[in-house]
Amino acid sequence: MHLPTLDEVETIASENDPVLRNLQITQCYYELSTAFLERTGPLANWCTFATWASRQAGQTIRKEDLKRTLEAELSARLRNDSALVLLTSLLKEMGARIKTEELEPLLWKKFITQSIERSSEAVARGNQKVFEEIGYAFARFERICLKDLIYTPESIETFCQKLRTGLPPEGQQYLQQAFTHYYESFFETDLRKKAELQLLANLEIGFHEQTRLQPEIQASLESVLLLDTEGVKQRIQEMLFPAGSLTSYFRMLVQKMLGRKAAVEQTLDDVMQRVVGEIRLLITSHLLTLMVPPNVRLRLGQDLTSLFPENLRSLSNERLRILLAQIDPTLDSVRESGALDWANLPERLHFIADFFRCYQESVELLEAPFTALEVQTLKQGRVPQGRL
């Protein structure tokens, strides 16, 4: 298995094309993860989980089928919405020749485009931000420490010297602790103790990563809040009643006689709120889904249903129990693990703690994310064709 060099990691992190960069990041995580297995055996490390999280992020970054899915979902959800039906009726009374199905794209086409673009940009920033820090740290660690046959304090000290002291988001104290625990696990012969050290290290990096990612996660989930609703409303009115047209004149006459203007504007406001609310729910649902081998779809807002593996059911490592006590309110159970608000850091950490613990010994997660041909294309600096 190819072990990525520091130069390769830096080159990938600096790639300007977010789609190509994400795919190369995903493959690099897989290569870093696989190299790690030489010392730990078939236990998922942080890069293993990052491989599949990055692959999932790629769907948002590439905007794969998302626009078409959102349009279809919105149309189905709002077709019989009372506010939309009322708006169509009022517009017809004012002289606009419009059907509900013709009005729908005007109401949310621009919203969907804006939401997808902003979510894509935020997820791409987060994907790059984490890789250029943690991916690089893994590459350094594997170069310095992976081949040690006996515990060599100087090796891990040399590695940790370049990590910043202090807590995240700026400090790298949790990375120092994590890689020290990874290093200790290399020389642990008791399988249960080795698994606990690995989980501890995975969670320490997860804590650092999620704290660092908070701005990007918040931005991806709140992209809908920045939508230009006033601009869309104005655009709809201009399209339906062009200035100077007979319909425009008729509209003003009807508004004057029947007082319809206020009713139309209020109803349009109601429709806009419904549209924005539905888009937010759909975008959030998309972002809060994680596909892991062998074709398991995890809803991050729902409790996990998997069991802890035998080696991690009862924990003896005191440092691990202390960390879990801080981030897992239902220790030793997957109860309430679903993160109802993914932008909430404590809720997110609770899910990740149980997810890492449940899946650390899942050999399916060790599978390659891409085919050999796709990898060859990526190594040539090109995006593979077809669905990834």
Beta strands, then each sheet from edge to edge (+ up, - down):
strand 1: 289-292
strand 2: 296-299
sheet 1: 1+ 2-
end
